[in-house]
Amino acid sequence: MGQRELRFLDPAMTPVFPIIKKVFERRTSKFKVEFTAGKEWFKHSMFSLHHSGNAVDIRTRTLPDHGIIALSKHIADDLRHALNTSLGKGKYTVLWNDQGPSKPHIHVQYNKGGRWDARARQLL
């Protein structure tokens, strides 16, 4: 992700990038972390936090498990734990393949204000 995309992110997303990098380095050494971020209006639902710059997606299809099996799930779990420990429990949400295995990624969002419950999002 280049500087152009970073300028659209909420400042609260800035501290997640070194943590993401560290978690990926612990789990796999030959993976280049790629993000989709910024105030994107395409490919995301109407209530997505991508639109406000409060979310990033980490592409995982180039991981050895193609982003759909144990390695990427463990990375998502490690990342959730690291963000809770470093930046505060519940401030960030980490979702693994929340759009199914055909779109492998790890979604990270800053929970600005109230938090969406996954069950409530399904009702929308």
C-alpha positions in Angstrom: 0.0 0.0 0.0 1.4 3.3 -1.0 1.5 6.7 0.6 -1.5 7.8 -1.5 -3.8 5.2 0.1 -2.4 5.8 3.6 -3.5 9.5 3.6 -7.1 8.4 3.5 -6.9 6.3 6.6 -8.0 7.5 10.0 -5.0 8.3 12.2 -6.2 5.5 14.6 -5.2 3.0 12.0 -1.6 4.1 11.9 -0.4 2.0 14.9 -1.8 -1.2 13.5 0.7 -1.5 10.7 3.9 -2.3 12.7 1.9 -4.8 14.7 0.6 -6.5 11.6 4.1 -6.6 10.2 5.5 -8.2 13.3 2.7 -10.8 13.5 3.3 -11.9 9.9 7.1 -12.0 10.4 6.6 -14.4 13.3 4.4 -16.7 11.4 5.9 -16.7 7.9 9.2 -15.3 6.5 8.5 -15.1 2.8 5.2 -13.2 2.7 4.9 -9.6 1.4 2.1 -8.0 3.3 -0.4 -6.3 0.9 -3.3 -4.1 2.0 -6.5 -2.7 0.5 -7.3 0.4 2.4 -8.4 4.0 2.3 -11.8 5.5 1.7 -13.0 2.9 -0.7 -16.5 2.9 -2.0 -16.1 -0.1 -4.2 -16.3 -3.8 -3.2 -17.5 -3.0 0.3 -20.9 -2.9 1.8 -22.8 0.3 2.6 -21.9 0.1 6.3 -18.3 -0.9 5.9 -15.7 1.1 7.8 -13.5 1.1 4.7 -15.5 4.1 3.5 -14.4 6.2 6.5 -10.8 5.0 6.5 -11.2 3.0 9.6 -10.5 -0.4 8.1 -7.9 -2.3 6.0 -7.9 -5.7 4.4 -4.8 -7.8 4.3 -4.6 -10.0 1.2 -3.7 -13.6 2.2 -4.1 -15.6 -1.0 -0.3 -15.7 -1.5 0.3 -17.4 1.9 1.2 -21.1 1.7 -2.3 -22.0 2.8 -3.8 -19.6 0.1 -5.4 -17.7 3.0 -8.1 -20.4 3.6 -6.6 -22.9 6.1 -4.8 -23.0 9.4 -1.9 -20.6 8.8 -4.0 -17.6 7.9 -6.5 -18.4 10.7 -3.6 -18.5 13.3 -2.3 -15.2 11.9 -5.7 -13.6 12.4 -5.9 -14.9 15.9 -2.4 -13.7 16.8 -3.1 -10.3 15.3 -6.3 -10.0 17.3 -4.4 -10.9 20.5 -1.5 -8.5 19.7 -3.9 -5.5 18.9 -5.9 -6.2 22.1 -2.6 -6.3 24.2 -0.9 -3.4 22.6 -3.6 -0.9 21.7 -6.5 -1.9 24.1 -9.0 -4.6 24.3 -11.9 -4.1 21.9 -10.5 -1.1 20.1 -9.8 -3.1 17.0 -11.7 -5.9 15.4 -9.9 -8.6 13.3 -12.0 -10.8 11.0 -10.7 -13.8 9.1 -12.3 -14.4 5.7 -15.5 -12.6 6.6 -16.6 -12.8 3.0 -15.9 -16.5 2.6 -12.9 -18.6 1.2 -13.3 -17.2 -2.3 -12.0 -13.8 -1.0 -9.2 -14.7 1.4 -8.2 -11.8 3.5 -7.9 -10.6 7.1 -10.0 -7.5 7.9 -8.8 -5.1 10.6 -11.0 -2.2 11.7 -10.9 0.5 14.3 -14.0 0.5 16.4 -14.7 4.2 16.5 -17.6 4.9 18.9 -20.1 2.1 19.1 -19.2 -1.3 17.9 -21.2 -3.3 15.4 -22.2 -6.7 16.6 -21.7 -9.4 13.9 -25.2 -10.6 14.4 -26.6 -7.1 14.0 -24.7 -6.7 10.7 -26.3 -9.8 9.4 -29.7 -8.2 9.9 -28.8 -5.3 7.6 
